[in-house]
Amino acid sequence: MNQARTGTLFLFLSVHVPGLGVKTYGELGLEMLREEAADIWCHWAGQAV
């Protein structure tokens, strides 16, 4: 229970990212997932064509 709360707080901690400004770890995680999903999608689409 305590671990989950710590994890949630961690997502809302802000970090200054060069070129992007201030982001929370949660936002950064979502962006990384989005980019990874796009890479995987392009990879599969490339194989299908």
C-alpha positions in Angstrom: 0.0 0.0 0.0 2.8 2.4 1.0 4.7 1.5 -2.1 1.8 2.3 -4.4 1.4 5.7 -2.8 5.2 6.4 -3.2 4.9 5.4 -6.9 2.0 7.7 -7.5 3.8 10.6 -5.9 6.8 9.8 -8.0 4.7 10.2 -11.2 3.8 13.7 -10.2 7.3 14.8 -9.3 8.5 17.5 -11.7 11.7 17.3 -13.6 13.3 19.9 -15.9 14.0 18.4 -19.3 16.3 20.2 -21.7 14.3 21.4 -24.7 10.9 20.4 -23.1 10.7 22.5 -20.0 9.3 21.1 -16.8 7.5 17.8 -17.0 6.2 15.3 -14.5 7.6 11.8 -14.5 4.1 10.6 -15.4 4.0 12.8 -18.5 7.5 11.7 -19.5 6.5 8.0 -19.1 3.5 8.5 -21.3 5.5 10.2 -24.0 8.1 7.4 -24.0 5.3 4.8 -24.3 3.7 6.8 -27.1 7.0 7.0 -29.0 7.7 3.3 -28.4 4.2 2.4 -29.6 4.8 4.5 -32.7 8.1 2.7 -33.4 6.5 -0.7 -33.0 3.6 0.3 -35.2 5.9 1.5 -37.9 7.9 -1.7 -37.7 4.9 -3.9 -38.0 3.4 -1.7 -40.8 6.7 -1.9 -42.6 6.7 -5.7 -42.4 3.1 -5.9 -43.6 3.8 -3.8 -46.7 
